[in-house]
Amino acid sequence: MATSVKTSDQLESPVTVQELADWIGVESADAVLAGILNTATGLVIAFLQRDLMTREWVATVDSMPLIGGDAFGLSAHPRFNRGVVLPYGVTQVTSVKAEGIELENGTDYEADLTTGCVYLKTFFKYDISITYKAGFGEEETDVPEEIKTGIKMLASWLYDNRGGVPAGSPPAIIASGAKDVIYPFRIEVL
C-alpha cells in the first residue's frame, strides 16, 4: 500500500514577521526573517504531525488498507478494518472517492476525527482519494499561544545559528527549547 498526502495550499504561519522581529529584537525588514519563519513553521508542523492554519489536504492510497484484525487482517470489527489514517489533525473530511466513485458519509465510510481515520465500509481494490481539512482554524488566533511561542523560539534559534552548527549538535527543535513548549500538542503516529 502506497499513500501520498499533499496540499496545494500555501504554508501560512500563525506568527507574523513583525512578531518574530519583535521577539528576536531586530528590524522586520531583515530579509531572512520570512524564510526562517516559514522554515520554523514547517518544522513545528512536521514535529507535531498537526497542521496549524487550516489547509485542504488530499490523501491518495493506491490499494485498500487493512487495520488491525487477525494474522490475515480479517476480524469482526464493525468497521470492517478498512481504514486510512490521515495525518495533520483532521478537522473535516470533505470527499472520499474510490475507483472513481464518490462515496457517501455514513453509508460508504465513517470519519473518526478523534483518531484521524476514515473507515471504508466497502472493499475497493485501488485508487482511494480522501480530501480533508486539517488545522486549528482559519485565523492566527485559533492556534494555541504555546505553539506560536514554540515557532518563535525555533525561528530565533535558526536566526542565531544560520551559519551552521557543529556536527553532533541536537536537532533545532530540541536545542531551541521549542520541543518542551509544543510537545503537549503532538499527535503520536502509531
DASULPE-V699239 format. One line per field, one symbol per residue. psi: psi as a letter, one per 20 degrees, with the letter a starting at -180 (. if undefined). A space follows every 10 residues. Layout:
psi->???
This chain:
psi->oppqpqqipq ppqiprhggg ghghkrqiip higgghgggg gghgggghkp qfppqpqppp pirpqppbaa hjjorkpijj knqopprjmp hpphppqpkj ppqpphghrp pohgikpppp iqpphrmppp prqqrhahqh ihpqhhghgg ghgghgghgh kiirqqqiqq qhhghiihgh hihijpppp.
